[in-house]
Amino acid sequence: MTIDVNQQLYNERRAAIESGQWIRRDDGTYVAYDKAEVMGRDGLDMTTGQAALYTSTPAWHGLGNVIPGGITDIDEVLRLGGIDFEVEKRAVRYSVMADTESMPALRIDPDHFVTIRSDTGAPLGVVGRKYEVIPNRSVFTFLEELVGEHGVVWESAGALRGGRKVFVTMRIPDNVIVDQGGLNDEIALFIAAINSHDGTSKAETVVTPWRIVCANTERFALRDSASRWGIRHTAGALDRIMEARRTLGLTVKYAESFAAEETALARTSLALDEFHKVIADLWPVEQEATVRTVNKAERRRDTLTAMFEGESQRVGRTAYAAERTITDYLDHVAPRRPGKTMTEEIARATALLEGTDDGMKTRAHKRLMLLVRR
């Protein structure tokens, strides 16, 4: 079985849209029944009047230029992704009124600059004197040299937040196989490069299960990356290829390490009482808890137990089954307290998009890995 989180997200989002739970507005954002916004304007760049996105596979929101199978031509991807613009540094100018002058005097701040889009002239951010722009095209050539393979197939590319961030992803040729010869679950992995032009963050390169197609999947890519490397916007940043290879580990060794950890979970037997202990650690109940709280905890345990039993029928009663159960519970089953203008379904979708349970999922993984090392 091949596990592709991108396809799972696509299925979930399209189901919400096709059922009418999410409604697309003219500006490309999505709202739910009661107009509680789900996907805001800080998503895909719409500066030119259309979504700045190229992808080899249709995205859940239906936006962008889709080229089935992907393409290898960098210039074409830049154009289709809406990121074929340059970024320039312009001096910060400001006006002051001196006591002896009748008109404001224009002065220049020598230590700060504004980054500007060449195609629209829009300001992207204020940066320092040592800040160096990393051109959008350089991100592609950086990835090519990073993996030592030219003419790669690009999976997606585009811009977010008015062009303040750009991204590009490529797929790692070989899937990660969890428990080879046994369970044989395959996980598709991608290399994603995310570059900022507003001075708020480093350029980052990550290995992740996510193909970036919107602001949400950008966050997921960073959240779920087990290996990442940051590049500061300074002179010679992209010349540090060898350091990037060594630090990030974009080689078979990383894939092997990733697979080994998931395989270890898949090969770690987990008795039902141990699973209950994991639940108790993740959702502790104080001794002085009210009857209502205790009853709620028991219902949650019963639900998780039933889900664990079902997942165990496919992958065995293991720590791997427990991790998948907890993740599925948080994403699809856990009760949500909706706001005054929300339904529970909308609250659940919003929690998923905003990463409300990211910390819980990380704690669950770490707790289960302790069982591997016992």
SULQUIUR-V193938 format. One record per helix or strand. SS is the DSSP state (helix for helix, strand for strand). FROM is the first residue (numbers start at 1). LEN is the number of residues. If there is no record, write none. Layout:
((SS/FROM/LEN) (SS/FROM/LEN))
//
This chain:
((strand/2/2) (helix/5/14) (strand/22/3) (strand/30/3) (strand/37/3) (strand/44/1) (strand/53/3) (strand/65/2) (strand/71/1) (helix/74/7) (strand/87/10) (strand/105/13) (strand/123/6) (helix/136/12) (strand/154/7) (helix/161/3) (strand/165/7) (strand/176/3) (strand/185/3) (strand/190/7) (strand/203/6) (helix/215/9) (strand/227/5) (helix/237/3) (helix/241/8) (helix/252/15) (strand/269/1) (helix/272/11) (helix/291/25) (strand/318/1) (helix/319/15) (helix/344/11) (helix/358/15))
//
